[in-house]
C-alpha cells in the first residue's frame, strides 16, 4: 500500500513522501524557469531567413518542447512545423528548413545524428541545450546555441527548453507566431501553495492544496469527491 493509500484524510498527507522526486516544486517553478530561459535566449542571434518548414528534433522529456511548439503553431503557422523523435529526418529537410535541436544534456545520440543529417542537407540549425556535444557541434558550424541552466531532469526543465524553442520560431523574419516574451515576463513567481503553468502567452494557475490534490507515481491527480450514497427507491408495481 502506498503512502497515499494509507491516508483517508488527504490533509494529513505528507507531500514530500508522496512526491519523492520533487516534481510538484518543479512545476511550481515554471514561471521562474521561463523568465531565466527568456533572459538567456534574448542575447542569442536567432534571426534568419524565413523557413519553408520548421523541424524540432528531440527525444524524451526534451522532445516535449517541440510538441508544445507544434501545438501552438498548428492554427497560426504559415509553414509546416514537425517534431522528430529519432535519428532520421524527413526527406524534405534542406536549405529552406529551420532545424531546432533540443537536448537538455546535449548528449542525446539520436538528436546528434539528426543534426548531422540536417547540416549535411543544408538546414539552418538552432540548438537548445545545457552544453555538451550538441553545443560544441552547433558552435563548430556557426549555429546559434540557446544555453539553459543544467541540474534538472529533462521533463522538469520543460519551460527552460520550450521558451527558447518558441523564441526561435518567433524570431523576426520567421514569425511563425507572436513571441511569448510578454507573457513570460508577466508570469507570476512561484509560491509554495501554487503551481503555475505557462503556455505561450496564456497563464493557467492551478492551486495546489492538500485537500484537493494528491500525488501518485509522480503524477498529479484530483482527489475524488465523496458523495453520500442514495438509498434506491422501491419500485412500485
VODO-751907 format. One line per field, with one value per residue: residue number from 1; residue in one letter; x negated, y, z negated of N, C-alpha, C, O in turn. Coordinates in steps of 0.1 Angstrom, whole numbers, padded with zeros to 4 digits. Example, Ala and Ser with C-alpha at 12.3 -4.5 7.8 and 13.67 -1.06 7.14 Angstrom:
REM residues 2
num 1/2 .
residu a/s .
n.east -0132/-0128 .
n.north -0057/-0022 .
n.up -0078/-0071 .
ca.east -0123/-0137 .
ca.north -0045/-0011 .
ca.up -0078/-0071 .
c.east -0132/-0129 .
c.north -0033/0000 .
c.up -0078/-0079 .
o.east -0142/-0134 .
o.north -0033/0011 .
o.up -0085/-0080 .
//
This chain:
REM residues 237
num 1/2/3/4/5/6/7/8/9/10/11/12/13/14/15/16/17/18/19/20/21/22/23/24/25/26/27/28/29/30/31/32/33/34/35/36/37/38/39/40/41/42/43/44/45/46/47/48/49/50/51/52/53/54/55/56/57/58/59/60/61/62/63/64/65/66/67/68/69/70/71/72/73/74/75/76/77/78/79/80/81/82/83/84/85/86/87/88/89/90/91/92/93/94/95/96/97/98/99/100/101/102/103/104/105/106/107/108/109/110/111/112/113/114/115/116/117/118/119/120/121/122/123/124/125/126/127/128/129/130/131/132/133/134/135/136/137/138/139/140/141/142/143/144/145/146/147/148/149/150/151/152/153/154/155/156/157/158/159/160/161/162/163/164/165/166/167/168/169/170/171/172/173/174/175/176/177/178/179/180/181/182/183/184/185/186/187/188/189/190/191/192/193/194/195/196/197/198/199/200/201/202/203/204/205/206/207/208/209/210/211/212/213/214/215/216/217/218/219/220/221/222/223/224/225/226/227/228/229/230/231/232/233/234/235/236/237 .
residu x/x/x/x/x/x/x/x/x/x/x/x/x/x/x/x/x/x/x/x/x/x/x/x/x/x/x/x/x/x/x/x/x/x/x/x/x/x/x/x/x/x/x/x/x/x/x/x/x/x/x/x/x/x/x/x/x/x/x/x/x/x/x/x/x/x/x/x/x/x/x/x/x/x/x/x/x/x/x/x/x/x/x/x/x/x/x/x/x/x/x/x/x/x/x/x/x/x/x/x/x/x/x/x/x/x/x/x/x/x/x/x/x/x/x/x/x/x/x/x/x/x/x/x/x/x/x/x/x/x/x/x/x/x/x/x/x/x/x/x/x/x/x/x/x/x/x/x/x/x/x/x/x/x/x/x/x/x/x/x/x/x/x/x/x/x/x/x/x/x/x/x/x/x/x/x/x/x/x/x/x/x/x/x/x/x/x/x/x/x/x/x/x/x/x/x/x/x/x/x/x/x/x/x/x/x/x/x/x/x/x/x/x/x/x/x/x/x/x/x/x/x/x/x/x/x/x/x/x/x/x/x/x/x/x/x/x .
n.east -0009/-0006/-0020/0000/0024/0027/0038/0069/0078/0068/0056/0038/0017/-0017/-0033/-0060/-0067/-0049/-0057/-0085/-0103/-0102/-0086/-0064/-0073/-0090/-0072/-0059/-0079/-0077/-0072/-0095/-0115/-0109/-0113/-0141/-0151/-0142/-0157/-0183/-0181/-0176/-0199/-0208/-0216/-0190/-0178/-0170/-0166/-0133/-0118/-0109/-0099/-0097/-0115/-0116/-0139/-0141/-0144/-0125/-0119/-0130/-0121/-0095/-0093/-0092/-0067/-0051/-0056/-0047/-0020/-0012/-0017/0000/0025/0016/-0008/-0023/-0038/-0048/-0052/-0071/-0077/-0105/-0114/-0137/-0166/-0166/-0158/-0130/-0127/-0124/-0139/-0161/-0180/-0160/-0149/-0143/-0160/-0155/-0172/-0169/-0182/-0185/-0207/-0226/-0238/-0224/-0223/-0206/-0195/-0218/-0226/-0206/-0210/-0234/-0227/-0209/-0225/-0242/-0224/-0220/-0204/-0193/-0205/-0194/-0204/-0193/-0201/-0220/-0246/-0274/-0279/-0262/-0261/-0288/-0289/-0271/-0283/-0306/-0298/-0289/-0263/-0235/-0233/-0212/-0216/-0206/-0199/-0216/-0211/-0186/-0160/-0152/-0124/-0115/-0125/-0109/-0099/-0122/-0133/-0113/-0107/-0131/-0128/-0104/-0109/-0129/-0113/-0097/-0113/-0123/-0115/-0111/-0088/-0066/-0046/-0034/-0058/-0064/-0073/-0063/-0042/-0057/-0073/-0054/-0046/-0036/-0055/-0066/-0048/-0047/-0023/-0012/-0010/-0022/-0015/-0027/-0017/-0025/-0014/0005/0016/0021/0034/0029/0042/0027/0036/0036/0060/0074/0057/0037/0007/-0006/-0028/-0044/-0026/-0001/0031/0066/0083/0109/0142/0162/0193/0225/0241/0271/0302/0318/0350/0380/0394/0425/0451 .
n.north -0012/0022/0054/0073/0058/0051/0071/0083/0108/0134/0158/0151/0141/0137/0157/0156/0129/0116/0127/0121/0127/0155/0168/0184/0208/0215/0219/0241/0260/0269/0295/0309/0294/0299/0327/0329/0314/0330/0354/0344/0336/0358/0372/0356/0352/0347/0355/0349/0337/0335/0304/0274/0253/0240/0220/0203/0186/0162/0141/0121/0137/0162/0164/0172/0199/0205/0194/0212/0236/0228/0224/0250/0264/0253/0263/0287/0290/0297/0278/0244/0227/0204/0176/0156/0126/0108/0094/0101/0123/0139/0135/0159/0179/0206/0233/0253/0247/0252/0239/0229/0218/0200/0191/0184/0176/0177/0156/0136/0109/0102/0127/0141/0127/0133/0160/0161/0150/0169/0192/0183/0183/0210/0225/0252/0256/0257/0253/0240/0236/0224/0225/0203/0179/0187/0215/0220/0210/0227/0252/0248/0248/0274/0279/0293/0290/0283/0283/0266/0265/0239/0208/0198/0172/0163/0163/0179/0203/0216/0242/0257/0247/0249/0277/0289/0274/0283/0310/0309/0302/0324/0345/0376/0379/0352/0345/0326/0326/0350/0364/0348/0364/0386/0374/0356/0373/0385/0364/0349/0347/0317/0302/0286/0272/0271/0260/0270/0271/0279/0286/0295/0327/0325/0321/0296/0290/0268/0259/0244/0224/0205/0193/0189/0178/0149/0129/0105/0082/0102/0118/0142/0141/0148/0147/0124/0133/0127/0114/0112/0080/0071/0059/0035/0040/0022/0000/0005/-0017 .
n.up 0000/0009/-0003/0001/0003/-0024/-0037/-0045/-0051/-0033/-0041/-0059/-0045/-0037/-0015/-0006/-0010/0007/0031/0040/0059/0061/0080/0079/0069/0090/0110/0099/0103/0128/0139/0131/0143/0170/0172/0167/0189/0210/0205/0209/0236/0251/0259/0279/0313/0331/0355/0388/0423/0436/0431/0450/0438/0404/0383/0353/0335/0310/0281/0257/0226/0234/0260/0257/0258/0285/0291/0278/0292/0318/0312/0305/0329/0347/0356/0365/0379/0410/0423/0424/0392/0376/0355/0346/0334/0332/0350/0376/0403/0421/0456/0470/0457/0460/0474/0470/0445/0411/0385/0353/0327/0298/0268/0235/0220/0240/0251/0264/0284/0306/0313/0320/0342/0359/0362/0375/0399/0408/0411/0431/0451/0455/0438/0417/0384/0351/0318/0287/0254/0225/0228/0236/0263/0283/0281/0287/0314/0327/0324/0337/0363/0366/0357/0339/0303/0277/0245/0216/0181/0162/0143/0138/0142/0176/0181/0161/0168/0186/0193/0194/0217/0236/0240/0253/0277/0287/0290/0310/0332/0333/0340/0356/0391/0393/0376/0370/0351/0327/0305/0273/0253/0238/0223/0208/0192/0176/0161/0130/0100/0086/0059/0027/0024/0048/0081/0112/0146/0177/0210/0240/0244/0226/0192/0169/0138/0113/0083/0056/0031/0002/-0003/0021/0040/0047/0048/0069/0081/0092/0106/0108/0095/0093/0063/0057/0051/0023/0023/0008/0004/0020/0011/0029/0044/0038/0062/0076/0082 .
ca.east 0000/-0014/-0018/0012/0035/0028/0045/0082/0078/0057/0050/0027/0007/-0030/-0036/-0073/-0067/-0042/-0064/-0099/-0112/-0101/-0081/-0054/-0081/-0095/-0060/-0057/-0089/-0076/-0074/-0109/-0122/-0106/-0120/-0155/-0153/-0140/-0168/-0194/-0180/-0174/-0211/-0212/-0212/-0181/-0172/-0174/-0157/-0120/-0119/-0098/-0094/-0104/-0116/-0122/-0144/-0144/-0139/-0121/-0115/-0135/-0113/-0082/-0093/-0088/-0053/-0044/-0057/-0038/-0006/-0009/-0018/0009/0035/0011/-0020/-0021/-0047/-0047/-0060/-0071/-0086/-0112/-0119/-0146/-0178/-0165/-0149/-0122/-0135/-0123/-0148/-0171/-0184/-0149/-0144/-0148/-0161/-0157/-0177/-0167/-0187/-0188/-0221/-0234/-0245/-0215/-0228/-0197/-0194/-0230/-0226/-0196/-0216/-0245/-0220/-0203/-0236/-0246/-0213/-0220/-0194/-0198/-0204/-0194/-0205/-0188/-0207/-0227/-0260/-0276/-0283/-0253/-0266/-0300/-0286/-0265/-0293/-0316/-0292/-0285/-0249/-0232/-0230/-0205/-0221/-0197/-0205/-0216/-0208/-0172/-0156/-0147/-0109/-0114/-0131/-0101/-0098/-0136/-0136/-0102/-0108/-0140/-0123/-0093/-0116/-0135/-0102/-0091/-0123/-0120/-0116/-0105/-0075/-0056/-0036/-0038/-0067/-0057/-0082/-0055/-0036/-0067/-0077/-0043/-0042/-0038/-0066/-0061/-0046/-0047/-0010/-0006/-0017/-0018/-0019/-0027/-0015/-0026/-0011/0016/0012/0031/0030/0035/0040/0023/0039/0036/0074/0079/0048/0028/-0003/-0008/-0037/-0049/-0016/0009/0045/0076/0089/0123/0151/0170/0207/0233/0249/0285/0310/0327/0364/0386/0402/0439/0457 .
ca.north 0000/0034/0064/0080/0049/0049/0083/0087/0123/0139/0169/0145/0136/0144/0158/0152/0115/0112/0132/0120/0134/0169/0173/0195/0220/0218/0225/0254/0269/0271/0309/0313/0288/0306/0340/0327/0310/0342/0362/0337/0334/0371/0376/0347/0357/0338/0360/0342/0338/0328/0290/0268/0243/0240/0207/0202/0172/0160/0128/0121/0149/0173/0165/0178/0213/0205/0192/0225/0245/0223/0227/0265/0268/0245/0272/0301/0290/0296/0268/0232/0226/0190/0171/0144/0119/0097/0098/0104/0135/0137/0137/0173/0188/0211/0247/0262/0242/0256/0227/0233/0206/0201/0180/0191/0172/0180/0144/0126/0103/0103/0141/0145/0121/0141/0173/0158/0148/0182/0200/0178/0187/0224/0231/0261/0250/0264/0243/0243/0225/0230/0223/0190/0177/0195/0229/0220/0208/0239/0263/0245/0252/0287/0280/0298/0280/0288/0275/0266/0261/0225/0204/0192/0162/0169/0166/0190/0215/0218/0256/0261/0243/0254/0291/0291/0268/0292/0322/0306/0302/0337/0355/0384/0373/0339/0348/0316/0332/0361/0360/0347/0371/0394/0365/0351/0384/0387/0352/0351/0340/0305/0302/0273/0266/0273/0255/0279/0266/0289/0280/0306/0339/0323/0316/0289/0289/0256/0259/0231/0223/0191/0187/0186/0171/0140/0125/0090/0079/0115/0124/0149/0137/0154/0138/0122/0138/0117/0117/0102/0070/0073/0047/0034/0040/0009/0000/0002/-0025 .
ca.up 0000/0010/-0013/0004/-0001/-0038/-0042/-0041/-0051/-0025/-0048/-0067/-0036/-0036/-0001/-0003/-0009/0019/0043/0036/0070/0061/0093/0077/0068/0103/0117/0094/0107/0143/0143/0129/0154/0183/0172/0168/0202/0218/0204/0215/0250/0258/0265/0289/0326/0337/0367/0400/0434/0434/0435/0457/0428/0391/0377/0340/0332/0296/0276/0244/0220/0242/0272/0254/0262/0298/0291/0274/0304/0328/0308/0306/0343/0356/0363/0368/0387/0425/0428/0415/0380/0374/0345/0349/0322/0336/0355/0390/0406/0433/0469/0475/0450/0469/0471/0465/0433/0398/0377/0339/0320/0284/0259/0223/0217/0251/0254/0269/0297/0317/0317/0326/0355/0367/0365/0385/0412/0412/0415/0444/0461/0456/0429/0407/0371/0338/0307/0273/0246/0214/0231/0242/0277/0292/0281/0295/0328/0332/0324/0348/0376/0365/0355/0326/0292/0265/0233/0205/0168/0160/0130/0136/0151/0188/0180/0151/0174/0198/0197/0198/0231/0245/0243/0265/0290/0292/0295/0323/0342/0334/0343/0368/0404/0392/0371/0371/0343/0319/0295/0260/0243/0229/0214/0199/0183/0167/0153/0116/0093/0079/0044/0022/0025/0062/0093/0123/0159/0188/0223/0248/0236/0216/0179/0162/0124/0107/0069/0050/0017/-0002/-0004/0034/0049/0041/0057/0070/0092/0097/0114/0100/0097/0085/0054/0060/0041/0017/0024/0000/0011/0020/0009/0040/0041/0041/0075/0073/0093 .
c.east -0009/-0011/-0005/0024/0037/0036/0059/0084/0066/0050/0038/0015/-0006/-0034/-0050/-0074/-0060/-0048/-0079/-0108/-0111/-0095/-0071/-0062/-0087/-0084/-0058/-0067/-0088/-0078/-0088/-0118/-0121/-0113/-0135/-0159/-0152/-0152/-0181/-0194/-0179/-0187/-0216/-0208/-0203/-0176/-0178/-0164/-0144/-0121/-0107/-0092/-0103/-0103/-0123/-0126/-0147/-0138/-0134/-0115/-0119/-0126/-0099/-0081/-0089/-0073/-0045/-0044/-0047/-0023/-0002/-0009/-0007/0019/0029/0000/-0017/-0029/-0045/-0056/-0059/-0081/-0092/-0117/-0126/-0158/-0178/-0155/-0141/-0131/-0134/-0132/-0159/-0174/-0173/-0143/-0151/-0148/-0164/-0160/-0176/-0172/-0192/-0202/-0230/-0242/-0236/-0219/-0219/-0195/-0206/-0231/-0217/-0202/-0226/-0238/-0214/-0214/-0241/-0236/-0212/-0210/-0200/-0195/-0203/-0194/-0200/-0193/-0214/-0242/-0262/-0280/-0274/-0257/-0279/-0298/-0280/-0275/-0303/-0311/-0286/-0270/-0246/-0229/-0224/-0208/-0211/-0204/-0205/-0211/-0194/-0171/-0150/-0132/-0106/-0118/-0122/-0101/-0112/-0139/-0125/-0104/-0118/-0135/-0112/-0099/-0123/-0125/-0095/-0100/-0119/-0124/-0112/-0090/-0064/-0044/-0042/-0047/-0060/-0064/-0073/-0048/-0045/-0071/-0067/-0039/-0045/-0049/-0059/-0059/-0045/-0034/-0004/-0015/-0013/-0023/-0017/-0026/-0015/-0024/0000/0011/0023/0026/0037/0032/0037/0026/0040/0050/0079/0070/0040/0019/-0004/-0017/-0041/-0038/-0005/0023/0054/0082/0104/0131/0160/0185/0215/0241/0264/0292/0319/0342/0370/0394/0416/0445/0471 .
c.north 0012/0044/0071/0071/0048/0061/0085/0102/0129/0151/0164/0140/0144/0144/0153/0137/0110/0117/0132/0126/0149/0175/0184/0208/0225/0225/0239/0265/0273/0286/0314/0307/0296/0319/0339/0323/0321/0351/0357/0337/0348/0376/0367/0352/0347/0342/0352/0343/0330/0313/0285/0257/0244/0226/0208/0188/0172/0147/0130/0134/0162/0175/0171/0192/0214/0203/0205/0235/0241/0226/0242/0270/0262/0254/0285/0300/0288/0284/0256/0232/0211/0186/0158/0138/0106/0103/0101/0115/0132/0141/0152/0183/0192/0225/0256/0257/0248/0244/0232/0220/0208/0189/0187/0188/0176/0168/0133/0121/0105/0117/0146/0139/0129/0154/0171/0157/0161/0191/0196/0182/0202/0231/0241/0256/0260/0253/0248/0232/0232/0229/0210/0191/0185/0209/0230/0219/0221/0250/0261/0248/0266/0289/0285/0287/0287/0279/0277/0261/0246/0221/0199/0179/0168/0172/0177/0204/0219/0232/0262/0258/0248/0269/0294/0286/0277/0305/0321/0307/0315/0348/0363/0377/0358/0340/0338/0320/0343/0356/0359/0355/0379/0385/0359/0361/0386/0375/0354/0343/0328/0307/0288/0265/0267/0268/0263/0273/0277/0282/0292/0319/0338/0317/0309/0287/0277/0256/0245/0231/0208/0184/0184/0179/0161/0135/0110/0088/0092/0122/0130/0145/0146/0144/0136/0127/0127/0122/0107/0092/0073/0060/0046/0033/0027/0010/-0004/-0006/-0020 .
c.up 0000/-0002/-0011/0000/-0015/-0044/-0037/-0041/-0044/-0031/-0056/-0058/-0036/-0021/0003/-0002/0003/0032/0041/0047/0070/0073/0091/0076/0082/0112/0113/0098/0122/0147/0141/0140/0167/0183/0174/0182/0212/0217/0210/0230/0258/0264/0276/0303/0334/0351/0379/0411/0430/0439/0443/0448/0415/0386/0364/0337/0317/0291/0262/0238/0228/0254/0269/0258/0276/0300/0288/0286/0315/0325/0309/0320/0352/0363/0367/0378/0402/0431/0419/0403/0376/0363/0349/0337/0326/0343/0370/0393/0419/0445/0474/0468/0459/0465/0466/0452/0421/0389/0363/0332/0305/0276/0246/0219/0228/0256/0259/0283/0309/0323/0324/0340/0365/0371/0376/0399/0417/0417/0429/0455/0463/0448/0420/0393/0360/0327/0294/0264/0234/0216/0238/0256/0286/0293/0289/0310/0334/0334/0335/0362/0376/0363/0341/0316/0281/0254/0222/0192/0166/0146/0128/0145/0164/0187/0170/0157/0186/0202/0200/0212/0241/0249/0254/0278/0296/0297/0308/0335/0343/0337/0356/0381/0404/0388/0374/0362/0334/0308/0281/0249/0233/0219/0204/0188/0172/0159/0139/0111/0086/0064/0040/0024/0038/0072/0105/0136/0169/0201/0232/0240/0227/0204/0172/0148/0118/0092/0064/0035/0014/-0002/0010/0043/0041/0052/0057/0083/0100/0106/0105/0104/0088/0076/0057/0048/0036/0017/0015/0009/0009/0019/0021/0036/0045/0054/0072/0085/0096 .
o.east -0018/-0001/0002/0033/0048/0039/0060/0091/0055/0038/0029/0005/-0005/-0037/-0052/-0082/-0065/-0046/-0085/-0120/-0118/-0097/-0070/-0057/-0087/-0086/-0055/-0065/-0098/-0086/-0093/-0127/-0131/-0119/-0141/-0169/-0159/-0157/-0188/-0204/-0182/-0187/-0227/-0196/-0208/-0169/-0190/-0153/-0144/-0125/-0096/-0081/-0114/-0093/-0133/-0117/-0155/-0128/-0138/-0108/-0111/-0123/-0092/-0071/-0082/-0066/-0035/-0034/-0040/-0015/0008/-0001/-0006/0021/0037/-0002/-0009/-0028/-0041/-0068/-0049/-0091/-0085/-0125/-0121/-0161/-0188/-0145/-0145/-0140/-0143/-0134/-0166/-0172/-0175/-0133/-0163/-0137/-0175/-0152/-0182/-0167/-0201/-0210/-0242/-0251/-0240/-0219/-0223/-0195/-0205/-0236/-0220/-0200/-0227/-0243/-0215/-0211/-0244/-0240/-0205/-0208/-0212/-0183/-0210/-0186/-0203/-0189/-0214/-0250/-0254/-0283/-0279/-0258/-0280/-0304/-0284/-0275/-0308/-0319/-0279/-0264/-0254/-0223/-0229/-0203/-0208/-0215/-0194/-0207/-0191/-0179/-0143/-0127/-0096/-0116/-0127/-0103/-0113/-0146/-0129/-0101/-0115/-0137/-0112/-0095/-0123/-0128/-0088/-0097/-0112/-0134/-0109/-0081/-0054/-0032/-0054/-0045/-0052/-0061/-0076/-0047/-0041/-0072/-0070/-0030/-0055/-0053/-0049/-0068/-0041/-0034/0008/-0027/-0001/-0035/-0007/-0034/-0004/-0031/0005/0002/0034/0015/0049/0021/0044/0018/0044/0051/0089/0074/0037/0022/-0004/-0013/-0042/-0042/-0002/0027/0050/0087/0111/0128/0165/0188/0212/0246/0269/0289/0327/0345/0367/0401/0418/0443/0478 .
o.north 0013/0042/0076/0076/0045/0060/0088/0107/0128/0154/0172/0135/0156/0134/0147/0132/0100/0111/0143/0131/0155/0187/0193/0218/0237/0234/0248/0277/0278/0288/0321/0313/0298/0323/0346/0327/0323/0355/0364/0337/0348/0384/0369/0355/0338/0334/0350/0349/0321/0311/0291/0253/0248/0220/0214/0179/0180/0142/0139/0141/0171/0186/0175/0197/0224/0209/0208/0241/0249/0230/0245/0279/0267/0252/0294/0310/0280/0281/0257/0236/0206/0192/0150/0145/0095/0115/0104/0117/0123/0149/0156/0194/0184/0229/0266/0262/0250/0239/0237/0211/0218/0178/0194/0197/0178/0169/0121/0129/0109/0120/0153/0146/0131/0159/0179/0162/0164/0198/0204/0184/0207/0243/0240/0253/0270/0244/0260/0221/0244/0232/0206/0201/0190/0215/0239/0226/0225/0257/0270/0251/0270/0299/0283/0277/0297/0267/0288/0255/0239/0230/0195/0176/0178/0183/0183/0214/0226/0235/0271/0265/0252/0272/0301/0292/0280/0310/0330/0312/0318/0360/0358/0371/0353/0336/0341/0317/0345/0346/0367/0354/0379/0389/0357/0358/0389/0376/0359/0333/0330/0313/0279/0253/0264/0271/0264/0271/0283/0273/0299/0321/0347/0308/0315/0282/0277/0254/0236/0237/0200/0172/0176/0173/0163/0136/0104/0093/0092/0131/0125/0145/0150/0134/0146/0125/0118/0133/0095/0096/0076/0050/0055/0027/0021/0021/-0014/-0002/-0026 .
o.up -0008/-0009/-0021/-0007/-0020/-0056/-0025/-0032/-0050/-0028/-0060/-0063/-0035/-0015/0013/0006/0010/0042/0040/0044/0077/0076/0099/0081/0084/0119/0120/0097/0127/0156/0150/0145/0174/0194/0181/0188/0222/0228/0216/0237/0270/0273/0282/0304/0341/0358/0379/0409/0422/0450/0442/0451/0416/0385/0362/0336/0312/0296/0254/0245/0228/0258/0279/0262/0280/0308/0293/0289/0321/0334/0314/0324/0363/0375/0372/0386/0406/0443/0407/0405/0373/0362/0356/0330/0323/0341/0376/0385/0427/0444/0481/0473/0465/0454/0460/0448/0421/0386/0360/0331/0300/0278/0246/0215/0225/0264/0259/0292/0319/0335/0334/0349/0376/0382/0385/0409/0429/0427/0437/0466/0471/0450/0417/0390/0360/0327/0290/0266/0233/0207/0246/0262/0297/0303/0297/0318/0345/0344/0341/0371/0385/0367/0331/0319/0275/0253/0218/0193/0169/0139/0116/0153/0162/0191/0171/0151/0195/0214/0208/0219/0252/0261/0263/0288/0308/0307/0316/0345/0353/0336/0364/0382/0415/0395/0380/0366/0334/0302/0278/0237/0221/0207/0192/0176/0161/0150/0135/0116/0080/0058/0047/0025/0040/0073/0108/0137/0170/0204/0233/0231/0221/0204/0170/0146/0117/0088/0068/0028/0022/-0001/0011/0053/0029/0064/0047/0093/0112/0114/0094/0116/0078/0081/0058/0036/0043/0013/0016/0019/-0001/0026/0023/0026/0056/0056/0066/0097/0105 .
//
